[in-house]
Amino acid sequence: MAEKQSDNDGFFDRVYDITRLIPYGRVTSYGAIARFLGSGKSARMVGWALNSSHARPDFIPAHRVVNLNGLLTGKHHFGNSSTMQQLLENEGLIIDENKIINFSERFWDPMTEIERL
């Protein structure tokens, strides 16, 4: 069991490394991070990693990761249901009914934006 936990910790750390690279005012999806990490079917695991990021001492901009349609599906993990939206709006994104307007223009794809780590 300890070995499996160690594997998860390594995956989570790689998720955090990619999430830290998302530029201010841009967003990506759980699936885009999973694909970049070579685990295309692990979008849910990316979400679990980001949910755990709030307990870390360093800042992980988890608010910049949304679902594939630009929906703020992780907003309930930010303590207050409007915190995620507020953080994104502070970065200049426009949110309407929990969805990012002009999502495709604000989308940051790690596959095309950064080199493989």
JOTABEL-V873428 format. One record per backbone hydrogen bond with DSSP energy under -1.0 kcal/mol. NH is the residue of the N-H (numbers start at 1). CO is the residue of the C=O. E is the energy in kcal/mol with one decimal. If there is no record, write none. Layout:
NH&CO&E ; NH&CO&E
This chain:
5&1&-2.1 ; 6&2&-2.2 ; 7&3&-2.1 ; 8&4&-2.4 ; 9&5&-2.7 ; 10&6&-2.1 ; 11&7&-2.2 ; 12&8&-3.3 ; 13&9&-2.5 ; 14&10&-1.9 ; 15&11&-2.3 ; 16&12&-2.5 ; 17&13&-2.3 ; 18&14&-2.1 ; 19&15&-2.7 ; 20&16&-2.3 ; 21&18&-1.2 ; 22&19&-1.2 ; 26&23&-1.9 ; 27&106&-2.3 ; 28&64&-2.5 ; 30&66&-1.4 ; 33&29&-1.8 ; 34&30&-2.3 ; 35&31&-2.9 ; 36&32&-2.1 ; 37&33&-2.0 ; 38&35&-1.7 ; 39&34&-2.9 ; 42&39&-2.7 ; 46&42&-2.0 ; 47&43&-2.0 ; 48&44&-2.1 ; 49&45&-2.5 ; 50&46&-2.5 ; 51&47&-2.3 ; 52&48&-1.9 ; 55&52&-1.6 ; 56&53&-1.6 ; 62&60&-2.8 ; 64&61&-2.1 ; 65&62&-1.8 ; 66&28&-2.7 ; 67&71&-2.1 ; 70&67&-2.2 ; 72&98&-2.6 ; 73&71&-2.0 ; 75&72&-1.4 ; 77&74&-2.2 ; 78&75&-1.5 ; 80&78&-1.7 ; 83&80&-1.7 ; 86&82&-2.5 ; 87&83&-2.7 ; 88&84&-2.3 ; 89&85&-2.9 ; 90&86&-2.3 ; 92&89&-1.8 ; 93&88&-2.1 ; 96&99&-2.8 ; 100&70&-2.3 ; 101&94&-3.2 ; 106&102&-1.4 ; 107&103&-1.0 ; 108&27&-3.4 ; 112&109&-1.4 ; 113&109&-2.1 ; 114&110&-1.6
